[in-house]
Amino acid sequence: MTATIENESEITFGFDYEALIRRVAEAVLDYEECPYEASLEVILTDNEGIREVNREARGIDSPTDVLSFPMAYYETPKDYDGLSDQDDVFDPDTGEYMLGSMMISCEKVLSQAEEYGHTAVRELAFLTVHSMLHLLGFDHMEDQERLVMEEEQRKILDSLGIAR
């Protein structure tokens, strides 16, 4: 997997956040049995940066913890067979499946870790898993979808040994 990670915030954390994001993203792809080599863009920002994008993209003028922008449309989560019918989801130079991009608020990582009583490592890992699942077609708008997505998140974090 190729991951381009850009930190636009002033927060750098006290751990190798780039290695964590890559490890978690790869674990999601493995767990969800993605048959392709993939690429991903990750932007770490602050509350103001994510608020602006949230307002522009979703019409919600407030900061959020993570935003996901998938390149592909999935009829059902991880329906990889449907990708071949979609234009522009494979990089013409590398052949990699372009998952899309995620934006994470570093300020939310820290505040939510404190609020939920766990580490920033766990919160960043959780938000990465959450966004990766969105990039693979999972959602949580309906109760049943939410339950499935929550279970996938738990199993993936458990497989990585990242607990609350």
ABEGO torsion letter per residue (X at the ends): XBBBBBBABABAEABBAAAAAAAAAAAAAAAAGBABBBBBBBBBBBAAAAAAAAAAAAGBBBBBABBBBBABBBABBGBAAAAAABBGABBAAAGBBBAEBBBBBAAAAAAAAAAAGBBAAAAAAAAAAAAAAAAAGBBAABAAAAAAAAAAAAAAAAAAGBBX
